Amino acid sequence: MLKLSKFNVLITKKLRALVMAGVMSVSLWAAPIYTPYVQAMDSAAGQIAGRALGAAINYNLVRNAWLSFGDEPEAQMQILQKDMEEKGQDMTPENNAVVDKVMNQLIERGEYALKKDNLPFQWRVNNSEEWNAACYPHDYITVNKGLVEDLKHNEDMIAGVLGHEMVHGLHHHLANVNADNILAKELFSLISAGVDYNYKDLYKKLSYYIMVKNIPVPLENEADEYGFYLMTSAGFNPGGFVLEMLHMAKRNIASGSVKPSDIAEIMSGRVWNHPSDKNRLKKAMQLFSIYGYNHVEVRNIDEVYIDGNFLLKASPDEEFTSWENAYFIAGGIAKGIHDNRLCSMWGFREKANGDIDFLNNDRVYQPMKKAVREAGVGHALQEMIEAAYASDVKAGNRDKIYLPEYNRKQKIKEEREKASAKSEKLSNHYSAKAAKFNDLGVPALATVEAKRAIVSNESNANAYMQMGRASSLENKHENAVDYFDKSISIAPNNGFAYMYKGMSLYAMGREDEAISAMDMASNTKNKDETFTINVLMLMAKMQDEKGYEEDALNSYRKLHNIYPEFVVPAKYASRMR
C-alpha cells in the first residue's frame, strides 16, 4: 500500500507554532479583561486563559490563528465527519439534490472572492428537523433537512440561506468575532499551552457557538447583504431571499406557525418574539426594493405593485401560497429591471393572439410571465415598465442607486485580484492545500486549489502534479498523464510526478510505459526513503504481472536492501537467498 502522508486528528502543529510565536510578542501592559457575564458563563475558561496568557490577547493574533486553522483541509474533513456523526447524514435524494444544485450554482456563477485563506466549500444535509444552517470556519456548511423541507425544496429560497452562510465563511466572520469571544480565548490558551485538543471536543464547542448564532448584528447584516447579491448574481430570484426570511421569522413566532393571513401582521411588525427578526426582514425588503431600483413591491400580502400602481394579485397553486407566488412574481420584475439597463432590452412584443411577450425564458422570469399572461395585464406591465425607466432617466436615479452595488463589486474584484496575484509563495500555499485534498481523496477540491496555484505561478510543477493526481482519482488518466508530463517538463527531477504518471499509465493498460516511468522515478535524486520503497514496490509488482521476472527480481533485491522487513513474494524470495 502506498503510504506517503500521515494525518493528525488533533490541532495542527502549524497552528500551535503560529500561536506560540505570537504569544512571545504580546505586550504585558494589561491583564485580560472579562465581563462578569462572560465570567459567569465560563469562569474556568477565563482562568485557563488568564494562566496561559497572563496578558491581553491581541486581536490580530487570535484572528490569524483562526484563519490558519480554518485553512486546513484536514480540519475541514474532520469537522464534516464529526458533524455527520453527531447529527446523522440525511439521505433523502430530493433534499440532497436541491442543496447540491443550489450550492454548485452559487459557486460557479455567483460574484464573490475566494480569499487566500479560504478553502473551497464543502456541504452536507444533516438529519436535524430544526430550521437552521451554519458555516464552520473551515468553509464547511451544514444544512438541516428541516430547513430544506420547510422551504419546499425551492431553489430560490434555499439560495437565500446558503448565500448568507457562504458569506460568513468568505468574510471570515468567525475569525473576526472570535478574538473577543471566550471560546476563542479558551481554545487559544489551550493551543498556546501545548494541550492536544481533539476534533470531537472542538466540534462540540464550535457547534454550540455557531448554532446559537453568536454573530454580532453588523456581521449578520453583512452576510444578509452580500448573501443577497451573491444569490442574485448567481441567477436566483431575489424574491426567494425575502421569502426565506419570512419562513425563518414565522418559525420564531411564539405559536410556532403562521397562516397566510397573518403575513400582514408579520410584515407590519406586530407579531414577533425576536426583535432582530423584524429588523432583518425589514433589511431584506429594503435590499429587494433597491435591487429593483425602488420600483417593485408586494402589498396587502399578495398584491404586486410597480411605482405604487397595482399590477396583479397573485394566486396560490399546488406548491406555493399566494404570498409566496407574489414575491416570485415581483422578484422576476425586479430582476428584469436590474439586469436590463435600457427599457428596450425588455423586448416587448405582441404575439399573434394579442398577448404581450418580453424578456427571455430564464427560469426566474417564468412565474412573472405566467401570472401576467393569466391576468391579461401584459399591456399594463409594458406601460408601467416604460414609465419606470422614463422616471429613472428624468431623475437620474439609476446611477445613484447602483453606486453601492458598484462599490461592492469593486471590492470583490480587488479581493479576487489579491487572491490570484502572481506570487511563488501564494502559489505554493495553494498547491500544498491541493496535495492535502488529494491525500484526503477529495479530487474536486484539490483541482480548485491547484488551478489557483497555476494562476499565481504558471511554473509551479507541484500544482500540475496535483492536477494530475486529482484527474487520476477521478479516473481521467489521459488528462492525468498530460498534467504529469507538464510537471516533469518544469521539474525533471521530481520523482513523484514520474511515479504518479506510471500509476496512471498502468491503469490505462500501457504497462511498458508505466514500468519505464517507474524506473525514471527510482533514478531521480529523491532522498525520501519511503518514496523509494513505494516506487520499487509498485515497479516490482508491475514487472511481475507483465512477466518480466528478472526485472522484478532485481527490483525486489533493491527493495530488500533498503527495507529488509518487506516480505518478498515466495517465488522471488527463494532466488534471493
N, C-alpha and C positions, 0 to 999 in steps of 0.2 A: 504493500500500500504506500502510495506517495504521501509523505508527511513533511511538508515544507514550512508549516507555520503552526503556532500554538496560540490559543485564545485564552485570555484571562477573564474570568467572570466577575472579577472584583474591580473596584475603581482603578483606572489605569495608572500605571507608574508615571506616564506622561503628565496626567493631570496633577498627581501628587507633587511631582517635581515643580510644576508651574506654581502651585500654591505655596510650596515651601520656599521657592525662590522669592516669591512676593512677600512672604512673612518677614524675610530678612530686611526688606526695605520699608516696612511700615514704621512710621514715626511713633514715638512713645509718649506723645504730649497729652493724650487723653485716654481715659478708660472707656470701654464700651458703654453705650447708653441704651437702656432698655426701658420702655414704658411699663408701668405697673400692670397694664392689661396683658402685655406680652409675657411679663414675668409670671403672671398668674396662669397663663396658658401653658407655659413650658419653662418653669424655673430651672429644671435640671439642665435643659439645653443651654440656658443662659449661663449657668455655672460652668458647663463644659467650654462654652465659647470664651468665657472670661479667663478660665485657667489656661486654655490653649493659646489664646492670642495675647491677653493682657494689655491690649491696646485697641484703638478704633480700627474697624475693618474698612479698608479703603474700597470705595465703590467700584472703581475700575478694576481693581484686583479681583474682587469677587465676580464681577461680570465676565472678565476674561477667563476665569476658571470655569464658569458655567458654559461659556461659548466653546471652550476646548472640550469639555465633557460632552456637550450636545453635538459635537462634530465628529464623534467616534462611531463608525459603522457597527462595531461590536456592541456598543451600548444601545444603539437603536434596535438591533435584533434582540438583545436580551430583554429590553423593556417591552417590546412587542410580544415576545414569548410569555413573559410574566403576566401581561395584560390578558392574553388568551387563557392562560392557566387560571387566572383569578376570576374572570368573567365568563369564560367559555366563548368559543367562536360560533357565531350564527352561521348556519349552513344553508339558510333559505336562499334558493337561487335568485328569486326576484329582488330580495334585499341587496345581495352582493352585486348583482348585475347593474342596478341603478347607481349604487355608490361608485363602483368601478368606472362606469361610463362618465359620471359627473367629474370625478377626480381626474381622469385622463383628459377630459376636455378642458378643465381648468388649467392643468399643467401644460398642455400642448398649445392652447390658444389664448390663455389669459396673459394680461400685462402685469408682470411682476419681476423682481430681481432675485435670483438665487445667489446669495452672497457667498463670499469665500468660505465662511464657517457655517453654511447651511448644508445639510445633507439632502439628497433627493428624497422626496416624500414617500413614505410607506403608510398604509392604512389597513384597517380591518373593521368588520362589523361584528360587534360583540353581542352576547345574549341578554344584556340588560333590557328590561322593559321600561326603564326610566327615560325621560325626554332629555337627552344630553349628548354631547360630543365634546372631545377635548383634543388638544395638540400638546404633546410632550416636548421638552426642549430639544429632543433629537429628531424633530420633524416627523414624528410618528403620530398619526391621527387615529383615534379610536372613536367609532360611531355606534351608539346604542341602537339596537334594532327597534326599540320603542319609538325613537325619533323618526326613523325611516318609514315605519308603518303609519305613524300619526300624520306624516306629511304625504301620505297616499302614494308613495313612490314617485312623487313628482320631481322631475329633474330640476326645475327652476327653483322650487323651494329648498330642495336639498343643496343646490349650488349656493344659495344664500348662507346656509350654515357652514358648508365646507370652505367657502371663500373666506369667511370670518376666521375659521380655525387655521387656515393656511397662513393668514397674515400674522397670527400670534407666533407662528414658527418663523416666518420670513423676517419679521421685525424683531425677533429675539426678545419677546415681551417677558418671558420668564427670567431670562438672564438679566434683563434690565431691572425688574422689580425685586428679584431675589436678593440683591445687595442690601436691601433694607428689611428683609424678612427673616424671622427667627429660624425658619427651616434652612435657609441658605447659610446662616451663621453656624447652625449646628453642624451641617454637613461640612462646611468649610473647616471648622475646628477639628472635626474627626479626621478629615483628609490630611490636614496640615500636621496633625499629631501622629500621622502614620498608621491610623487604625484602618484595617480592612473593613470595607462596608459592602456587604453583598447586595446584589441587584434585587433580591426579594424584598429586603427591608427598604431599599431605596425606592423601589416601585410603589410600595405601600404609602410612603411619605409623599412622593410625587403625586400619586393618585388622589390622596386626600387633599393636597394643596390645590391641584388643578380642578378637581370635580366640585369643590365648594366655591370655585370661581374667585379666588383671591387675586384678582387682577384689578388695579385701580381703574376708576371710571374713565380717565383720559385715554388709557390704553385700550379699553373696551370700545370706546368711541372710534379710536384709530382703526381697530380691527373691523368695526362696522363699516367705516367709510372706505377704507382700502379694499375690504372684502366685497363691498357692493360693486366697486369699479372693476375688481378682478373678475367677478362673476359676469358682469355685463360685457366686459371686453372679450370674454370667452364665448359670447354668443347666447347667454341665457336671458330670460325675460326679467326685466327689472321688477316687475310686479311680484315675482317669486320671493324677492327679498322682504318686501313688506308683509307678504303672507306668512312667511316662516316666523317673522316677529310676532304676528298676531297669534299664530299657533302656540308659540312659546309663552306669550302673555296669558292666553286663556288657560294654559296648564298651571299657571301660578295664581289663578284666582282661587279664593278660599274654597269655593264649591267644587273645584277640580274639573269643571266642564262649562261649556257655554253654548247657547243656542245662536243660530244666525241672527236672530232678532236682537241679541244682546250686544252685537258688534258695535252698534251706535254708541252704547254706553261705554264700551271699552275705548273706542276712539276718542270720546269726549273726556275720558279720564275719571269717570265716576265710579268705576268698579276696578279696584286694584288692591293687591296686598303687598306689592313690591313697588315702591315709587320709581325705582330705576327702570322698571318695565315701561312705565308711562314715558319716561324721558327717552329711552332707546327707541320706542315706537315712533315718538314724535320726530326724532332724528332720522329714522328710516323713511318716514313720509317726506321729510324735507329733502333727503337725498333723491328720492324718487321724483319729486317735483322739479328739482334743479336739473336732473338728468333729461327731463322732457322740456327744458327751458321755461319752466313755470307755466306751461300751457295746459297740462293734463291733470285731472284729479278725479277721485271717486268720492261721491257724496251720498248721503242717505243710504248707507250700507252697500248698495249695488247699482248706483247710477253713475254713468261716465259723462264727465263734462270736459269741454275744451274752452278755455278762456271764459269760464262762467256760463257757457251755453250748453244746455242739455243735448246730448247726442243720442244716448240709448240707455235702456235699463237691462242689465244682464239677467239671464235666466239660469236656473240650476239645470244640471244634467245628471246622468247616472254616476258620474265620478266626482263632480265638484258642486259646491253650493253656489248660489247666485253671487255672494260677495267675493268668493274666490275667483269666479269667472270674471267679475268686474275688474279685478286687478290684473288678470291675464290680458284682458282686452285693452285696458288703459296702458299696460306695460308695452303692448305691441305698438300703440300710437306713440308713446314716449320714445321707444327705440327708433321708430321711423323718423321722428323729429330730430333726435340726437344724431343719428348716423348719416342723415342727408342734409347737407348744408344749404342746399337750394330746394325750393318747393318743386321745381321741375323734375328733380330726381325721384319724386314720388311716382312719376309716370302715370298720372291719372288718365284713364282711357275708358271709353264706353264700349261695352260688349254688344253683340248682336241683339241680345234680349233686353237691352236697356240698362243692365246693371253696370255699376262702375267698378273697374278693377284698378289695382295700384300696387306699387312695390313689387317684391318678388315672392317666391313661395317658401321663404325661410320659415322654419317651424315656429318661431316666436310670433310671427305675424298671423298664423292660422286662426287662433281664437278670435282676434280682431276682425279678420276678413269674413269669417263665418258669421259673427254677430252682426256686422254691418250689412251683409247680404240678407240675412234673415229679417232684420229690422227694416230693410229697404231705405237705409239712410246714406247710401253711397254719395249722392249729390251733396247732401248736407255736410258729410265729412269733408268732401273736397273744398267746399266753401269755407269751412272752419279752418282747415289746414292752410289754405291760401291766405286767409285773414291773419292767421298766427304768424306766418313768415313775413307778411307785409308789415305787421306791427313791430317785429324784431328789427327789420330794416330801418323803419322810421325812428325807433328809439335807440338803435344801436345796442340792443340788449345781448345779442348772441355772443359777441366777443367778450363782453363783461362777464357773462355767466360762465363762459368756457375757460376763463383765465385760471381759476383754481384747479380745474382738471388738467389744463396745460402744464401748470407748475408741478402737479403730481406726476404727470407723465415724464417731465424732465428729470425729476428726482429719481424715478425708476430707471430712466435711461442712464443717468450718471452712475447709479449703483451697478447696473449691468456692465458698464464700461470698466468700472473699477474691478469687478469680479472677473473680467476677461482680459485684463491688462497683460501686455507682453512682459512676462517675468518668469525666469527659470525657477525661482523659489516657489512662486504661486503654482506653476505647472507641476512641480514635484509634489506639492501638497495635494493636488487633485489626483495625480496618478497613484500616490500612496493610498488614498481612500479607495480608488478603483481596485487596487490589489486586494484590499481588505474585503470589499464586497465580493470579489471573485472567490476569495478564500471561504467566504460565508455561503457561497452558492447562490448569489443574487446577481446574475449577469446583467439584467436590465439597468440596475443602478450603477454597476461597475462601468457600463457603457456611458452613462451620463457623465460620470466623473472623468473618465478617460477622454471624452470629447472636450470637456472643459480644459483638461491638461493640454491637449493638442492646440486649442485656440490660443492658450497663453504661451506655448512654445512648440512650434511645429517640428522641432528636432528632439523631442522627448522620446527616446527609444522605449522607455518603460511604458509610456502611455499607449503606444502602438501594440506593445506586447499584451497589455491588459485588454485592449480592444480584441486582440486575437483570442485571449483566454475566454472572454465573455462570449465571443462568437462560437468558440468550441463548446462551451457549456450549453449553448442553445442549438448544438448540432449543426451549425453553419460552418462546416470545416473548410470549405473552399475559401470563404471570406477570412477565416482564421489564418490560413496559410499565407494569404496576401498580407495580412497585418504583421505576422511574424517575420516575413521577408522584409517588410518595411523597417521593422525594429532592428533586424540584423544589418541592414544596409547602413543604419545610423551608428550601431554599436556592434561591430563584427565579433567582439569577444564576449558577448552576452550569451553565456551557455544556456541560460533558462529559455531564451527565445528559441534556440535550436531544439531543446528538449520538448517544449510545448508544440513546436512545429512537427516534430517526429510523432507525437501522440495524435495530432490531427491527421497527418498523412496515413498513419496506421488505421485510424478509424475509417478513412476513405478507401481502404484496401490497397493503398500504394506502399506495400510493405518494404520493398528495397529502398525507396526514397526515405521512408521512416527510419530505417536502420542507419542509413547514411547520415541523417540529421542527428540521430543519437550519437553516432560516432563523432561528429563535429562537436556536439555538446560536451562529450567526455574529454575532448582535446583542447577545450578553451581554458584559459587561465583563471579558473574559478577555484578559490581556496576553501569553499564551503564543502566540508566532508559529507554532510547529509545530502547535498545536491549530487555529488559524485556517486554516492551509494545508490540513490534513486535512479540516476541515469544508467548505471551499469546493470541494475536490476531489471529495468524496463528493456534495455537493449538485449540482454541475455534472453529474456522471455520471447522477444520478437524473433531473434535469431533461431531459437529453438523451434518455435511454431512454424517458421519458414523452412526448417530442415537444415539450417546451416549449423550443424552440430559442432564443428571445430571452432567456428567463431563464437558460438555460445559458450563452449568450454573455456575459451580464452577470456571471455567477459566474466564468467563465474570465478576464474582464478584471480583476476584483478579485484573482483568484489570481495573475495575471501581474504585477500591480503589486507584490504582496508578495514573490513568488518568481519572478523573471524567468527563472530556469533551467528552470522547468517547461515541458515540451513539450506545448503545447496541440494537441488534435486538429486535423487539417488543415482540416476544413470550418469550424472556428471561427477558426483562426489567420489564414486569408485575409481574414476580415471584421474582424480586429483591426488590420490594417495601415493 
